[in-house]
Amino acid sequence: MTYAEYFSYVKTQFMNADVSDIKEHLAYQFNVTGESSGIFYVEVKEGKLYVEPYEYYDRDAMFTATPETFMAIIEGRLDPVTAEP
């Protein structure tokens, strides 16, 4: 899977989330390693969700893992607290 295909899948999964109750600003960067390597961020701002394929310099947190690990977390098959990159 290419990074573009992976990012498209991930963005679709994230865009299903309801963030309308989140009033504070949140920004998370995801560094994808391995075959589909790349960077993207997820931002919640004024109750709206943004997912973009860029680095986010003023982020609240940064996560680094393989595409398989991120997909398992997104799909609910892996607990993000116990996940290993």
Buried (B, 14 or more C-beta within 10 A) or exposed (E): EEBEEBBEBBBEBBEEEEBEEBEEEBBBBBBBBEEBEBBBBBBBEEEEBBBEBEEBEEBEEBBEBBBEBBBBBBEEEBEEEEBEE
